[in-house]
Amino acid sequence: MSSTDALTDEEYEALPTEPDQTGVHHPTELLYVKVAALLAAITLAEISTYWFDFGDFLLPALITMMVVKFALVIGYFMHLRFDNRIFTRVFLSGLFIAIAVYIVMLTTFHYWQNP
């Protein structure tokens, strides 16, 4: 299962949770801290690309890190991981359209050709 799919009942029950006033269980604050730490680590990896030469691997690496961060933010901080899958698909479709437009624009400016 990808990080953006909604959880099954068994997986949801296995999450570390604490009940709210209505008795519904929600992820603990520790889970959000862990996700925030992971987002910070990915951001540091993105920033490190300015100091190291990645060559032709730079653009795919940055796009991959962007997609992972996007999935984590919409999945946890926007609570889509615990919601209906249609909402996740709507957000992901926007992301994939944006990536496609970006790649088309790079192609238009002859980015893929060697100088």
Phi, psi and omega in degrees: 000137179281167184288351182255354178284150177292152182283148171284167181300320181294318180292321179296320179293334182279347180292146174291116187228165172223137183287148173265193184294336180270357180090358179280137182271139178232157177301151181284166177295329179299322178297319179293325177294319178297317179295318178297321178295320177296319177297320178295320179296319178294321177297319176298322177294321177295317180295325181295343179294343177286335184261340183244147180270112180261352178062228181287350182275351185299305184297312177299324179294316179294319179294321178297314179296324178296317181295319179296315179296319178300315181297320179293317181294312181289331182287317185257306186284336173261003174062022180286340178295335183253012184245185179296142183294337181297324179293320178296318180295323179297313180294318181292326178297321176297320179296314182292326175294318179297318179295318179298316179297319179298316180293321177297318179294321177297321179293321179299322180271015177059036180296326187282348180275146177286141181289000000 
